[in-house]
Every structure is written in structure tokens, then in C-alpha cells.
Amino acid sequence: MTNQSISAQYFPEEPKEPVVKSTKGSNSKQAIESLGKVFDARGAYFVADYAKSLGNYIADVDGNLYLDVYAQIASIPLGYNNPALIEVAKSDKMIRAIVDRPALGNFPGNDLDEIVTDILKVAPKGQNKLWSGLSGADANELAFKATFFWYQAQKRGYNSDFSPEEVASVMHNQAPGAPELAILSFERAFHGRLFASGSTTCSKPIHKLDLPAFKWPKAQFPSYKYPLENNVEANKKEDERCLKIVEDLFKTWSVPIAGVLVEPIQSEGGDNHASAEFFQGLRDITLKHGALLIMDEVQTGVGATGVMWAHERFNLQPPPDLVTFSKKFQSAGYFYHDPEITPNMAYRQFNTWCGDPARMTLAGAIGKEIVKHDLTARASEVGDYLYKKLEKLQEKYPKHMRDLRGKDRATFIAWSLENSAARNKFLSDMKEVGVNIGGCAEDSVRLRPTLVFEEKHADILVDAIDKVLSNF
């Protein structure tokens, strides 16, 4: 395979363009209504036919073929029905992992070392260990546990025994065994919908309403002015303002802050970017106060921004303490490097499956394909091509394409419309012309195509945007 035609060689039968047969979606509506009797299907956009989906195109049960630039909420790395991944799925290793799903903590298979090593071949720079989980939210919650264990071990001594008071009090959810500690996150962040991850999420109320919450601090993430090159000084001051808030929270919060959790690009919260200087400032603050830095790469990781891990662009010194992953890796967990982040005793970071070797095997295969075909570089090329075209559209439709962002971040691109109603209409109208596209925050559109999205797909996307906005 060659990089120049990787999509065509993976998918020689990929559609040349979208096909829209029925804009009413009657079959989807009936299927959703039937499904809704046994499963909460209220969030369904349409019912897909994955057997007929191919490459960058997703099919639905009404015969429509959409160019998919949302890709299962940023989680399809190499296109639908990718032949290389299908071969892995048919392997004896995968069959064993699925049929005899091991309880990895107690009964690891004789192939687990190879499975983990394959994933670590594409780990972030500076990370050489991992712990596996089941979802992005699970990955973050596992990282919180590791952070709290580490933080307490620094005070107690890594190899020290627990005190009788700790052992007794923890059974009643009381200190000192259940200490009062916090994870600092940011306004507009999204880290998941479980209990602890929900307490760090701050993008939309619907994600966490009615959940009891940990009383953890929220700092402000930079809100930049665009275009970046015309607002250097203002954005520098914004970095400084936000870092001061973080520093002040460390000094004034009611309980110790054990870790800082941050996305390299706030995704669900609006594709909000920040500079390398901002992130190095966070790294410096955590070091100063004896806390860990957790980089949430669930959505930005695995090549999505034109490098394998988005935070690597910041060249943080030293590297983050933990890096969580999921989505495009088709697996989940966190990377780390400090041996003392491994809990001092077995069964502390533990569950029945400790992840899933089937998904971990697929993650290793995805990493191999990305490296083999240098798909991060290819995504950067396509992203540059696409961004230039979108800049021209922004000039043409300044009311409807505001704050275009994601330059030099491959196809991890977004822009804002004038309000939420306009954004929602835009998303709906794009389906009418054969493009499945997603939103973020209240008024933004985000692009999350596969890593085999090419210039020919970008041309179709841009033409569709132009057509929709011309009728706004």
C-alpha cells in the first residue's frame, strides 16, 4: 500500500459519493420505535446498516450512504469494514479472547505480554506501562484511583503498611482510610458520565444531572481569540489568567488536590485549544505542589490531530504522569511510567477482566496499521488541504462559520455558528446532502473523520457545506 492511495487500496469498492434515497428515514424511525420498547433509543440519529458501510461511508436502513465525518463519535480509526482489522478479528488469538474472555488479573493468557507490548509500541513518549479499562470514562476513573493511591503513598511511604486507623475507618467511608482528596479539572471539560468522571465533566448539564458529586475544583480553560496569529498577546494573557486560577485553587481549596485532569483539546466542550506554554504551566504547577498531571487523550489520541498523541506537540518536561485513552484505539486504559503509580499491593487496581484482551488486540493492530502507513502524517496533509478550503468558506459565510479552529491539527477541526438553533439546523441539513457530521458545545460543529479520510472526501465535504450554507 502507498500513503497516497491508502483509502482506495483498503476500500476499492468504496462509494464515490454520498447516496441519499430517503430523507424521511421511515425505516429508521420504525426501527428506533421498535428498539425503544426494550432499549433507550432516544439518542439515535438513525439506524445504521454496518454490513453495507464501507471506508468513510456509513449506510442506514433506508438505503442512504453518508460520508461520515463523525465516525462513531471519533472512534473509528481506519474506516468501516477495514480488511486489515477484519483479518485480526478472524485470528485464533481473537477467537480465544472473545470466547474464553480471561479474568486478566488472576489468569492472564500466555499471549498477554505480546498484546500489551504491541500497544506500548505506540505509547506516548516517556510512557512504558499501561493499565487497561473498558471505556473512556472508566479509563479516567481508573486514573483517579491510581492518582489517589500514589498521593497517599508519597505521605505514607510506598512500601509502608496501612495503619490500623486507616484499615478501620475506610470500612465506614471515613478518613484517614478514605481521605478527603480532589482532582482538579476545567470548565467546559468532558471526561465521562460515571460518578467520579461525572464530577470532573463540565460541558453540559445533561451529562450529570441528579448524580451525587464529589466537591472537586474547576479551573477555567483558556478562551482564545481567532485567528490565533492576530491575537498572540491577548491569548498569552489568557494563558496567564487561567494558570493563576489553577495556582490559586491549589493554595485555597478545602482539601488537597492530588491531580490535574485536562484534555489537550477540549472536545465535547467546544474544541477549545490551548498553547504549549499553558500546558507546560500546568505541568510546572503540579510538580510544585506534588500532584500528578493526567492527560485525557480519549478523543484526541491515536492520530486524530496528526500526531499519535496530541499532547506530544507540547513537548512537556517532564512528560505527563498518566495518559488516558479509548475511542480510536477501540480499547481503553491509561499509560504511565513511574513504577510507584502501580499500587503497592495487588487487588487495589483490579476487576474481573482488567480490560479486555479482544479490544487490546485490536488496539495493537490499529497501532501497527497507523505506523506501517504513516497515517498520522497523511492525516496532517489532508487536514492542511481541508483547512485551507474551510478558510475560504469562512470568508464566504462569516456569519455561519465563526472562529474556525484546528489549524495544523490534521482534521481535528471545528467552527461555531451564530447560535444553537443554527448549528442544529446545519447538522440536520448536512444529512439531507449526504454527510453525517457532529456538533460540540452549544453552537459548534466538529469534524472527526477517520485516518483514511483523503482529499477526495474533503472535496465532497466542502461542497456539501457550501451547498447547505448557501441556503441558510
N, C-alpha and C positions, 0 to 999 in steps of 0.2 A: 504493500500500500504506500501511496505517497500522500504527504500532507495536503498537497494542492487539491486532491480529489477524494479525500478520505470519506466524506459523506456518500458520494456516488459509489465508491467501492464497497463500503459497508452495505449500502442500500441501493443496488442497481435498479430496483423497481419502485423506488420512492416516487410519489406523485410529483409532477412538475409544478403544480399549483393547487391552491385550495379548491374544494368542490362543495358548493352549498346547494343542497337539494330541497331542504325544507327548513325555513326559518321559524316555523311554528313549533317544531320539536315535539310532535304529538306522541311519537313512540317513547321519547324520553320522559315526557310528562306522565304517561301511563305507567312506565317502569318505575319512576320515582314514587308515584302514588301507591303502587303495589309494595315496593320496598318499604315505604313509610309505615306499613302496618306492622312490621317486625324489626325495624331499624330506623333510627332517627336520620332521615334523608333530607331534612330541610335545608341543609347547606349545599346540596348538589346543584351544580350548574347544568349538567346534562349527564346521561348515562353513556359511558364510553364502550366501544367495541375494541378491546385491546388486540384481538386476533387480527383485526384489519388495520390497526395502527402501525405505522412504519416510519422509522427515521425521525424526522422532525414534524411528522403529521400524526394527529390523533383523530381517530374515527369515532363517530357516535352511532347510536342505534337507529337514527333517522337517515343514515347514508351520507352524512356530511363528513368532509375531511378538512380539518382545520390545521393551518400552520400553527404549531404550538410553541409559543414563546413564553409560556408559563411553566410548562414541563413538570407537572405534578408538584406545584409549589416549590420549584427549584430543585427537585430531587431526581430527575432523570439525567444521568451524565452523558450517555453515549447513544441516545436515541432509542425509540421503541423497537423492540424485537431485534436488538443488536446481535448479529450472528456470533461474535466472539464471546459474548456473555451467555448466549444460549448453549454454546459448547461447554462452558464451565458448568452450567446448570445441569447438563446431562452426565457429568463426570461421576465416577464412583465415589469420590470424596464428598460431593454434594449430596448424593443419594444417602450416604451414611449419616451425614449431618442432619438431614431432614427426617429420615425415618427413625433413626436412633438418637434423637437430639440429646447430646450429653449434658449432664449437670457438671459444667466445666470445672467448678471449684473443687469438687470431690473426685470426679472421674474423667479428667481430660483425655482426649484421644491421642493416639501416637502421632497424629498429624497436626496437633495444635501449635507446636513450636514453629512449624513451617507456615501455618496460617498467619500467626502473629508476625513472624519475620517478614512476610510479604507485605503486610500493612505498614510495618515500620520502614520499609524501603522508601516510602513516600511521606514519611512523618515530617512535621515541621522541623526546620533546622534547630538543633540543640535538644531535641526530644528523642529519647531512646527506649521509652517504656510506654505501655498502654494498659488501660483497663476498659473492658467492653461493656456496653449497655444495650438498651432496646430502642431508644428514641432520642431525639434531641433534648427534650425536657428531662428524660432520665439521665442523659449524659451530664447535664448541668447539675442535677441534684446529686449525682454521684461525686461530681467535682466539689460541691459544697461539703459533703461528708469528708472527703479527703482533706479539704482545707481546714475544717474544724479539728479533725484528728491531728493534723500537723501542728496547728496552732497550739493546742493543749500540750502536745508532746514537747514543744520548744520550752514550755514552762516546767513541765514535769521531768523532762529527760526522756529521750526516745526509748530507752530500754528499761525505764523505771516502771515498777508495778503501780497499779491503781491503789489509791488509799482506801481504807475501809469506809470512810465517809463518802467517797465518790461511788463506790460499789453500792452502798445502801441508798443513797439519795437518788441515784439515777432511776431506781425502780419506782420512784414516786414523781418522776419528771421534775426533780428539784436540783438546784445547784448544791454541791460543786460537781456532781456527776453529770448533770445536764446543765452546762454553763450557759450564761447569757452572752451570746456572741452574735455578730451580724456579718452579712455580706452586703457591701455597697454596690449598687447598680445605678442606672441612669434613667432619667425621664425619657420617654419615647422608646425605651428598650423593649425587646421581646426575647424572652428566654424559655418560654414554655408555659403550659397550663396546669401543671401539677401543683402540689401545695407549696413547697419551698420555691420552685421555679416561678410559680404564680406571684409570689411575694416580690420577686425581682423584676417581673414583667410590668411595663408601664406604658403600653402603646394604646390599648383600647379597653374601656371598662368591661366589655362583654367577656373578655378573657378571664376575669377573676371575680366578678360579682358574686356575692354570697359565700365566698371562700374565707374561712378564718385566715388571717395573715400574720406573718412574722413582722414585727415592727422594725423593719430594716431601712436604712437611709437611701435616699435617691438624690444623686447629684444631677447637675444639668450638663447635657451633652452639647457641644458647640453647634450653633445655628449659623452657618456660613452665608455670606452674600455671594451671588454669582453674577458674571463669570469670575472664577477664582483669581485669574490673573489681573483683574481690575480692582480687586478688593483685598490685596495682600495685607496691608496694615490693619484694616478693620478685622480681618479674620484672625490675625495674630493676637489682637487684643481680646477677641472672643475666646481663644485658647487659654489665655492667661486668666480671664474671668472664671472660666469653668474649672480650671485647675485649682484656683484659690478656693472654690466651693468644696472641692474634694478634700483639700488640706484642712479646711475649717471643720468639715464633718469628722475627720479623724480625730481632731482635737476636742470636739464638743459632744460627740454622740454619747448617748447614755450608757452604752455597752461597748466593749472592744470590737473593732472592725477587723475580722480575720482575713478577709479577702475582698478584692475588687473584681467585679464581673463586667465585661464590656465586649461589644461586637466591634470588629474592625470597621464595618459599615452597618449602622443601624438599619435593618432591612424592613421588617414588618412595620416599624415605626416611621418609615418615610424615606428610606435610602439616604440617611444623613451621614455625611462624611466628616472626617476629622484628619488632621495632619499628623505626620510622623512626630513632630515636636510635641503635640498634645499627648500622644501615646507614650512617648519617652518620659514625659512629665508624670504620667500615671505610674509608669514603672519606677521612677525615682521616688515617688511618694510611698508606694508600697514597701520599697526597700527601707526607706527611712523609718517607717512605723512598724516594721516586722510583720507585714501582711503578704499574702500571695496575690499574684495577678493571674486571673482566669480569662483567657481569650475565647470567646464564644464564636467558633467558626462553623457553626451548624449550617448556616446558609451561604456564607462567603467562601467556605473551604472547597477543596478538591477542584481547583482550576477555574472556579467561577469568575474570578476577577483577572485572569490572565497570568497568575502565578498559582502554584499549588495551594498555598495558604496566604490569605490576604495580608495578615499581619507581618509576613516576611518582608514586605515592602518597607516597613518602618525600621528594620534593622535594629530592633530593640536590644539594649545591652543592660543586663543580661536578658536572655530570652524569657518569655512568659513562663510561669511556673506550671500552668496547666492549659491545654488547648482542647476544647470540646469539639466533637464532630458528629455529623449524621448526614441526612439528606443525600447529596450526590454520591456519598460513599456507600449508600444502601445498607449501612451498618451504623453503629453509634458507640460513643465512649469518649475517653479523654486520653491525650498524650501527656507525658510528664518526663522529668529527668532526674529529679532529686530522689535518691533512694529512701529518704525519710518521709516522702509523701506516701510511700507504701505503708499502710497501718502496721503498727508494731506487733500485732497479733493476728492470726488467722480468724476468719469469720466476722471481721469487723466490716470490711467492704465485701459483701457476699450476697448472693441469692441463688436460687436453684440453678439457673442456666448461666449466670455471669456473662450475659450477652447471648450470642447465637452464632455457632460456627458456620452455619449456612450463609448468613449475611456477611460474616467476616471473610469467608472465602470469596464471596462476590466482591467485597471491597478490595481485596488484594488483586483480583483480576481487573477491576476498574483502574486501579493504580498502574498496573502493568500496561494497559492499553494507552493510558494517557502519556506515560513516559515513552513507550515504543513509538508513538506517532507525534510526540511533542505537541499535544493538543492544547496545552496552555499557551504556547507561542501562537498557535493557529487561532485560538480564541482572541488573542490580542490583535492580530491582524484584522480579523473580521470586525472586532469591536471598533477599531480605528476607522475602518471603512464605513461602518454603520453610524458612528457618532458624527462624522462629517456630514452625512446625509441628513441626520436629525437636526444638526445645527442650521442647515438651510431651511428645514421645515419650521424651526423655531422662528426664524426671521420672517417666514411667510405667515405664520399663525402665532404671533406673540401673545395674544390673549389666551390661547388654549394650550400653549407649550411654554411653561414658565420654569425657570430655574433648572434647565437641563443639566444633569449631573451624572458623573461616571466616566468622565474623560480619562483615557489611559487606564481604565479598569475593565478592559475587554467588553463583553456585552452586558455587564452588570450596570445597567443604565436606567435612569428614571427621569421623570419630569412631573411638574404639577399643572393641574388645570385650575380654573378660577374658583371652583367650589366642589363639594362632594357630589352634588347633583350632576354637574357637567362631567365629572370623572366617571360616575356610574353609567351615564348615557354613552360615553365614549367606549367603555368596556363592552357594553351591550351592542353598540353599532359595529364594533370590530368583528364580532361574531357574524354579523349579517354579511360581511365581506370575506369571511373565511379565516379569521385569525382568533385564536384563543390566547388572551392576554390577561394579566392580573394587575391588581392595584395594591397600594400600601398606604398607610396612614389614612387621612380623611379625603385627600384630594389628589393623590399622586398615582401615577402609572409606573409599574416596574417591569423591566424585561428580564426574564430568567430562562433563556433558551438553553439547549443542550450544548455540549462542547463540540458537536459536529454540525453546528449551525454555520452556514457559509454565506458568501456574498450573494449567491443566487436567492437564498432565503431572505437575506437582508433587503434585497430589492423588492421582493414581494411585500414584506412588512412595511417598508417606507411608502410604497404605492398605496397600500391599504390605509395607512394613517392619513395620507394626503387626501384620499377619497372621502374618508369619514369627516375629517376636519373641514373640508370644503363645503360640507352640508350642515355644519353646526350653525 
